[in-house]
Amino acid sequence: MIRIIVAPAPIDLAAELARVEVPGAGGIASFTGLVRADDGVATLALEHYPGATEAALTTLADEACTRWNLLAVSIVHRVGPMAPGERVVFVGTAAAHRAPALEACAFLIDRLKTDAPFWKREVRADGSARWVEARVSDEDAAARWR
């Protein structure tokens, strides 16, 4: 089971974890990313390319399922404006054992940072704004899975 959601609605962690607790699973892994207030960020606004973003996330989930024989994958990514402390992304994986679930979860979060078409704009309390550039550390993390 693969579930991909890209939407502005808040992420319900309990509901998302329950969706990956499927029969036969012995290991569930998850990652939740929060909006940080680095450098005075008051709002983080995420934009995406509808259709292409979901397709890219589905491709990654398919690859993870094949590589680690996963029983379930859930990727929920918010778009729109968010305040520091709000959940921006959830990745959940289920496998027969913990190691594949953990590895697949790391793979998915590392790769979605570089492979999914999202654009981030930070707005600070003083009203200044900037687009967030890709980070070399994200590229390096994704490269280890290629």
CYANA upper distance limits for C-alpha pairs under 8 A (distance plus 0.5 A):
  1 MET  CA     71 LEU  CA      6.97
  1 MET  CA     72 ALA  CA      5.16
  1 MET  CA     73 VAL  CA      6.84
  2 ILE  CA     58 THR  CA      8.17
  2 ILE  CA     61 ALA  CA      7.38
  2 ILE  CA     62 ASP  CA      8.36
  2 ILE  CA     72 ALA  CA      6.29
  2 ILE  CA     73 VAL  CA      5.33
  2 ILE  CA     74 SER  CA      6.44
  3 ARG  CA     73 VAL  CA      6.68
  3 ARG  CA     74 SER  CA      5.15
  3 ARG  CA     75 ILE  CA      6.77
  3 ARG  CA     76 VAL  CA      8.49
  4 ILE  CA     54 GLU  CA      7.14
  4 ILE  CA     57 LEU  CA      7.44
  4 ILE  CA     58 THR  CA      7.22
  4 ILE  CA     74 SER  CA      6.50
  4 ILE  CA     75 ILE  CA      5.48
  4 ILE  CA     76 VAL  CA      6.44
  5 ILE  CA     54 GLU  CA      7.89
  5 ILE  CA     75 ILE  CA      6.84
  5 ILE  CA     76 VAL  CA      5.20
  5 ILE  CA     77 HIS  CA      6.80
  6 VAL  CA     53 THR  CA      8.42
  6 VAL  CA     54 GLU  CA      7.43
  6 VAL  CA     76 VAL  CA      6.43
  6 VAL  CA     77 HIS  CA      5.41
  6 VAL  CA     78 ARG  CA      6.17
  6 VAL  CA     79 VAL  CA      7.27
  7 ALA  CA     76 VAL  CA      8.36
  7 ALA  CA     77 HIS  CA      7.12
  7 ALA  CA     78 ARG  CA      5.53
  7 ALA  CA     79 VAL  CA      6.12
  8 PRO  CA     78 ARG  CA      5.46
  8 PRO  CA     79 VAL  CA      5.34
  8 PRO  CA     80 GLY  CA      6.13
  8 PRO  CA     81 PRO  CA      8.50
  9 ALA  CA     78 ARG  CA      7.20
 10 PRO  CA     78 ARG  CA      7.74
 10 PRO  CA     86 GLU  CA      8.38
 10 PRO  CA     87 ARG  CA      7.48
 11 ILE  CA     16 GLU  CA      8.34
 11 ILE  CA     76 VAL  CA      7.81
 11 ILE  CA     78 ARG  CA      8.23
 11 ILE  CA     87 ARG  CA      6.83
 11 ILE  CA     88 VAL  CA      8.15
 11 ILE  CA     89 VAL  CA      8.22
 11 ILE  CA     90 PHE  CA      7.99
 12 ASP  CA     16 GLU  CA      6.72
 13 LEU  CA     17 LEU  CA      6.54
 13 LEU  CA     90 PHE  CA      8.27
 14 ALA  CA     18 ALA  CA      6.64
 15 ALA  CA     19 ARG  CA      6.87
 16 GLU  CA     20 VAL  CA      7.42
 16 GLU  CA     74 SER  CA      7.71
 16 GLU  CA     90 PHE  CA      8.44
 16 GLU  CA     92 GLY  CA      8.00
 17 LEU  CA     21 GLU  CA      7.00
 17 LEU  CA     30 SER  CA      8.25
 17 LEU  CA     92 GLY  CA      7.22
 19 ARG  CA     74 SER  CA      8.06
 20 VAL  CA     28 ILE  CA      7.68
 20 VAL  CA     72 ALA  CA      5.94
 20 VAL  CA     73 VAL  CA      6.97
 20 VAL  CA     74 SER  CA      7.29
 20 VAL  CA     92 GLY  CA      7.01
 20 VAL  CA     93 THR  CA      6.86
 20 VAL  CA     94 ALA  CA      6.31
 21 GLU  CA     25 ALA  CA      7.13
 21 GLU  CA     28 ILE  CA      7.41
 21 GLU  CA     72 ALA  CA      8.48
 21 GLU  CA     94 ALA  CA      7.28
 22 VAL  CA     71 LEU  CA      7.70
 22 VAL  CA     72 ALA  CA      7.61
 22 VAL  CA     94 ALA  CA      7.85
 24 GLY  CA     71 LEU  CA      8.19
 24 GLY  CA     95 ALA  CA      8.20
 24 GLY  CA     96 ALA  CA      6.56
 25 ALA  CA     71 LEU  CA      7.34
 25 ALA  CA     94 ALA  CA      6.26
 25 ALA  CA     95 ALA  CA      5.58
 25 ALA  CA     96 ALA  CA      5.05
 25 ALA  CA     97 HIS  CA      7.54
 26 GLY  CA     94 ALA  CA      8.05
 26 GLY  CA     95 ALA  CA      6.72
 26 GLY  CA     96 ALA  CA      5.08
 26 GLY  CA     97 HIS  CA      5.42
 26 GLY  CA     98 ARG  CA      7.12
 27 GLY  CA     94 ALA  CA      6.27
 27 GLY  CA     95 ALA  CA      5.94
 27 GLY  CA     96 ALA  CA      6.48
 27 GLY  CA     97 HIS  CA      5.31
 27 GLY  CA     98 ARG  CA      4.63
 27 GLY  CA     99 ALA  CA      8.20
 27 GLY  CA    101 ALA  CA      6.49
 28 ILE  CA     92 GLY  CA      7.61
 28 ILE  CA     93 THR  CA      6.18
 28 ILE  CA     94 ALA  CA      5.08
 28 ILE  CA     95 ALA  CA      7.17
 28 ILE  CA     98 ARG  CA      7.16
 28 ILE  CA    101 ALA  CA      6.40
 28 ILE  CA    102 LEU  CA      8.11
 29 ALA  CA     92 GLY  CA      6.18
 29 ALA  CA     93 THR  CA      5.80
 29 ALA  CA     94 ALA  CA      7.09
 29 ALA  CA     98 ARG  CA      7.95
 29 ALA  CA    101 ALA  CA      5.91
 29 ALA  CA    102 LEU  CA      5.80
 29 ALA  CA    105 CYS  CA      6.77
 30 SER  CA     90 PHE  CA      7.60
 30 SER  CA     91 VAL  CA      5.90
 30 SER  CA     92 GLY  CA      4.76
 30 SER  CA     93 THR  CA      6.86
 30 SER  CA    102 LEU  CA      8.27
 30 SER  CA    105 CYS  CA      6.84
 31 PHE  CA     89 VAL  CA      8.35
 31 PHE  CA     90 PHE  CA      6.16
 31 PHE  CA     91 VAL  CA      5.67
 31 PHE  CA     92 GLY  CA      7.08
 31 PHE  CA    105 CYS  CA      7.54
 31 PHE  CA    109 ILE  CA      8.10
 32 THR  CA     87 ARG  CA      7.32
 32 THR  CA     88 VAL  CA      8.07
 32 THR  CA     89 VAL  CA      6.14
 32 THR  CA     90 PHE  CA      5.07
 32 THR  CA     91 VAL  CA      7.12
 33 GLY  CA     87 ARG  CA      6.35
 33 GLY  CA     88 VAL  CA      6.09
 33 GLY  CA     89 VAL  CA      5.54
 33 GLY  CA     90 PHE  CA      7.04
 34 LEU  CA     84 PRO  CA      7.71
 34 LEU  CA     85 GLY  CA      6.01
 34 LEU  CA     86 GLU  CA      5.97
 34 LEU  CA     87 ARG  CA      4.96
 34 LEU  CA     88 VAL  CA      5.91
 34 LEU  CA     89 VAL  CA      7.69
 35 VAL  CA     44 LEU  CA      7.51
 35 VAL  CA     82 MET  CA      7.68
 35 VAL  CA     83 ALA  CA      7.08
 35 VAL  CA     84 PRO  CA      5.09
 35 VAL  CA     85 GLY  CA      5.72
 35 VAL  CA     86 GLU  CA      6.08
 35 VAL  CA     87 ARG  CA      6.93
 35 VAL  CA     88 VAL  CA      6.78
 36 ARG  CA     41 VAL  CA      7.85
 36 ARG  CA     84 PRO  CA      5.61
 36 ARG  CA     85 GLY  CA      6.87
 37 ALA  CA     41 VAL  CA      5.16
 37 ALA  CA     42 ALA  CA      7.10
 37 ALA  CA     84 PRO  CA      5.79
 37 ALA  CA     85 GLY  CA      8.35
 39 ASP  CA    124 ARG  CA      8.25
 40 GLY  CA    124 ARG  CA      5.93
 40 GLY  CA    125 ALA  CA      6.76
 41 VAL  CA     84 PRO  CA      7.84
 41 VAL  CA    122 GLU  CA      6.63
 41 VAL  CA    123 VAL  CA      6.23
 41 VAL  CA    124 ARG  CA      4.82
 41 VAL  CA    125 ALA  CA      6.99
 42 ALA  CA     83 ALA  CA      6.58
 42 ALA  CA     84 PRO  CA      7.07
 42 ALA  CA    122 GLU  CA      8.09
 42 ALA  CA    123 VAL  CA      6.30
 42 ALA  CA    124 ARG  CA      5.37
 42 ALA  CA    125 ALA  CA      5.76
 43 THR  CA     81 PRO  CA      6.74
 43 THR  CA     82 MET  CA      6.00
 43 THR  CA     83 ALA  CA      5.30
 43 THR  CA     84 PRO  CA      7.23
 43 THR  CA    122 GLU  CA      6.47
 43 THR  CA    123 VAL  CA      5.65
 43 THR  CA    124 ARG  CA      7.23
 44 LEU  CA     80 GLY  CA      8.46
 44 LEU  CA     81 PRO  CA      6.08
 44 LEU  CA     82 MET  CA      5.72
 44 LEU  CA     83 ALA  CA      6.86
 44 LEU  CA     84 PRO  CA      8.14
 44 LEU  CA    120 LYS  CA      7.21
 44 LEU  CA    121 ARG  CA      6.26
 44 LEU  CA    122 GLU  CA      5.20
 44 LEU  CA    123 VAL  CA      6.83
 45 ALA  CA     79 VAL  CA      7.42
 45 ALA  CA     80 GLY  CA      5.53
 45 ALA  CA     81 PRO  CA      4.56
 45 ALA  CA     82 MET  CA      6.63
 45 ALA  CA    120 LYS  CA      6.26
 45 ALA  CA    121 ARG  CA      5.65
 45 ALA  CA    122 GLU  CA      6.94
 45 ALA  CA    123 VAL  CA      8.43
 46 LEU  CA     78 ARG  CA      7.98
 46 LEU  CA     79 VAL  CA      5.23
 46 LEU  CA     80 GLY  CA      5.53
 46 LEU  CA     81 PRO  CA      7.01
 46 LEU  CA    118 PHE  CA      7.03
 46 LEU  CA    119 TRP  CA      6.07
 46 LEU  CA    120 LYS  CA      5.15
 46 LEU  CA    121 ARG  CA      6.93
 47 GLU  CA     79 VAL  CA      6.31
 47 GLU  CA     80 GLY  CA      6.82
 47 GLU  CA    118 PHE  CA      6.15
 47 GLU  CA    119 TRP  CA      5.58
 47 GLU  CA    120 LYS  CA      7.02
 48 HIS  CA     53 THR  CA      6.92
 48 HIS  CA     79 VAL  CA      7.63
 48 HIS  CA    117 PRO  CA      6.37
 48 HIS  CA    118 PHE  CA      5.07
 48 HIS  CA    119 TRP  CA      6.73
 49 TYR  CA     53 THR  CA      6.13
 49 TYR  CA    117 PRO  CA      6.86
 49 TYR  CA    118 PHE  CA      7.70
 50 PRO  CA     54 GLU  CA      7.44
 51 GLY  CA     55 ALA  CA      6.57
 52 ALA  CA     56 ALA  CA      6.60
 52 ALA  CA    117 PRO  CA      7.73
 53 THR  CA     57 LEU  CA      6.79
 53 THR  CA    116 ALA  CA      6.11
 53 THR  CA    117 PRO  CA      5.92
 53 THR  CA    118 PHE  CA      7.82
 54 GLU  CA     58 THR  CA      6.55
 55 ALA  CA     59 THR  CA      6.66
 56 ALA  CA     60 LEU  CA      6.88
 56 ALA  CA    115 ASP  CA      7.36
 56 ALA  CA    116 ALA  CA      6.00
 56 ALA  CA    117 PRO  CA      8.21
 57 LEU  CA     61 ALA  CA      6.66
 57 LEU  CA     75 ILE  CA      8.09
 57 LEU  CA    112 LEU  CA      7.39
 57 LEU  CA    116 ALA  CA      6.84
 58 THR  CA     62 ASP  CA      6.53
 59 THR  CA     63 GLU  CA      6.73
 60 LEU  CA     64 ALA  CA      6.71
 60 LEU  CA    108 LEU  CA      7.17
 60 LEU  CA    111 ARG  CA      8.00
 60 LEU  CA    112 LEU  CA      8.03
 61 ALA  CA     65 CYS  CA      6.62
 61 ALA  CA     73 VAL  CA      7.11
 61 ALA  CA    108 LEU  CA      7.67
 62 ASP  CA     66 THR  CA      6.77
 63 GLU  CA     67 ARG  CA      6.58
 64 ALA  CA     68 TRP  CA      6.42
 64 ALA  CA     69 ASN  CA      8.14
 64 ALA  CA     70 LEU  CA      7.67
 64 ALA  CA    104 ALA  CA      6.25
 64 ALA  CA    107 PHE  CA      7.95
 64 ALA  CA    108 LEU  CA      7.70
 65 CYS  CA     69 ASN  CA      5.56
 65 CYS  CA     70 LEU  CA      5.10
 65 CYS  CA     71 LEU  CA      7.86
 65 CYS  CA     72 ALA  CA      8.28
 65 CYS  CA     73 VAL  CA      8.20
 65 CYS  CA    104 ALA  CA      8.49
 66 THR  CA     70 LEU  CA      7.74
 68 TRP  CA     95 ALA  CA      8.23
 68 TRP  CA    100 PRO  CA      5.91
 68 TRP  CA    101 ALA  CA      8.02
 68 TRP  CA    103 GLU  CA      8.50
 68 TRP  CA    104 ALA  CA      7.03
 69 ASN  CA     95 ALA  CA      7.37
 69 ASN  CA    100 PRO  CA      8.22
 70 LEU  CA     93 THR  CA      7.50
 70 LEU  CA     94 ALA  CA      6.28
 70 LEU  CA     95 ALA  CA      5.23
 70 LEU  CA     96 ALA  CA      8.09
 70 LEU  CA    100 PRO  CA      8.01
 70 LEU  CA    101 ALA  CA      7.63
 71 LEU  CA     93 THR  CA      8.18
 71 LEU  CA     94 ALA  CA      5.86
 71 LEU  CA     95 ALA  CA      5.77
 71 LEU  CA     96 ALA  CA      7.97
 72 ALA  CA     92 GLY  CA      8.40
 72 ALA  CA     93 THR  CA      6.18
 72 ALA  CA     94 ALA  CA      5.52
 72 ALA  CA     95 ALA  CA      7.71
 73 VAL  CA     91 VAL  CA      7.93
 73 VAL  CA     92 GLY  CA      6.13
 73 VAL  CA     93 THR  CA      5.12
 73 VAL  CA     94 ALA  CA      7.04
 74 SER  CA     90 PHE  CA      8.10
 74 SER  CA     91 VAL  CA      6.20
 74 SER  CA     92 GLY  CA      5.53
 74 SER  CA     93 THR  CA      7.08
 75 ILE  CA     89 VAL  CA      7.94
 75 ILE  CA     90 PHE  CA      6.22
 75 ILE  CA     91 VAL  CA      5.12
 75 ILE  CA     92 GLY  CA      7.04
 76 VAL  CA     89 VAL  CA      6.18
 76 VAL  CA     90 PHE  CA      5.63
 76 VAL  CA     91 VAL  CA      7.09
 77 HIS  CA     88 VAL  CA      6.43
 77 HIS  CA     89 VAL  CA      4.95
 77 HIS  CA     90 PHE  CA      6.98
 78 ARG  CA     87 ARG  CA      8.35
 78 ARG  CA     88 VAL  CA      5.69
 78 ARG  CA     89 VAL  CA      6.77
 79 VAL  CA     88 VAL  CA      8.24
 82 MET  CA     86 GLU  CA      6.83
 82 MET  CA     88 VAL  CA      8.22
 91 VAL  CA    105 CYS  CA      7.00
 91 VAL  CA    108 LEU  CA      7.79
 91 VAL  CA    109 ILE  CA      7.43
 92 GLY  CA    105 CYS  CA      6.98
 93 THR  CA    101 ALA  CA      5.89
 93 THR  CA    102 LEU  CA      8.09
 93 THR  CA    104 ALA  CA      7.34
 93 THR  CA    105 CYS  CA      6.38
 94 ALA  CA    101 ALA  CA      5.91
 95 ALA  CA    100 PRO  CA      6.73
 95 ALA  CA    101 ALA  CA      5.69
 96 ALA  CA    100 PRO  CA      8.44
 97 HIS  CA    101 ALA  CA      7.28
 98 ARG  CA    102 LEU  CA      6.55
 99 ALA  CA    103 GLU  CA      6.58
100 PRO  CA    104 ALA  CA      6.37
101 ALA  CA    105 CYS  CA      6.61
102 LEU  CA    106 ALA  CA      6.82
103 GLU  CA    107 PHE  CA      6.63
104 ALA  CA    108 LEU  CA      6.60
105 CYS  CA    109 ILE  CA      6.87
106 ALA  CA    110 ASP  CA      6.52
107 PHE  CA    111 ARG  CA      6.47
107 PHE  CA    142 ALA  CA      7.93
107 PHE  CA    145 TRP  CA      7.08
108 LEU  CA    112 LEU  CA      6.38
109 ILE  CA    113 LYS  CA      6.86
110 ASP  CA    114 THR  CA      7.78
110 ASP  CA    138 ASP  CA      7.33
110 ASP  CA    141 ALA  CA      6.25
110 ASP  CA    142 ALA  CA      5.49
111 ARG  CA    115 ASP  CA      6.18
111 ARG  CA    116 ALA  CA      8.35
111 ARG  CA    141 ALA  CA      8.27
111 ARG  CA    142 ALA  CA      5.44
111 ARG  CA    145 TRP  CA      8.47
112 LEU  CA    116 ALA  CA      5.63
113 LYS  CA    138 ASP  CA      7.09
113 LYS  CA    142 ALA  CA      8.36
114 THR  CA    134 ALA  CA      8.33
114 THR  CA    138 ASP  CA      7.23
114 THR  CA    139 GLU  CA      6.97
114 THR  CA    142 ALA  CA      7.39
119 TRP  CA    131 TRP  CA      7.97
119 TRP  CA    132 VAL  CA      7.90
120 LYS  CA    131 TRP  CA      6.29
120 LYS  CA    132 VAL  CA      5.90
121 ARG  CA    129 ALA  CA      7.34
121 ARG  CA    130 ARG  CA      6.10
121 ARG  CA    131 TRP  CA      4.82
121 ARG  CA    132 VAL  CA      6.35
122 GLU  CA    129 ALA  CA      5.95
122 GLU  CA    130 ARG  CA      5.93
122 GLU  CA    131 TRP  CA      6.78
122 GLU  CA    132 VAL  CA      7.43
123 VAL  CA    127 GLY  CA      6.70
123 VAL  CA    128 SER  CA      6.33
123 VAL  CA    129 ALA  CA      4.80
123 VAL  CA    130 ARG  CA      7.26
124 ARG  CA    128 SER  CA      5.98
124 ARG  CA    129 ALA  CA      6.67
134 ALA  CA    138 ASP  CA      7.85
134 ALA  CA    139 GLU  CA      8.45
135 ARG  CA    139 GLU  CA      7.11
136 VAL  CA    140 ASP  CA      6.63
137 SER  CA    141 ALA  CA      6.65
138 ASP  CA    142 ALA  CA      6.72
139 GLU  CA    143 ALA  CA      6.52
140 ASP  CA    144 ARG  CA      7.16
141 ALA  CA    145 TRP  CA      8.19
142 ALA  CA    146 ARG  CA      7.70
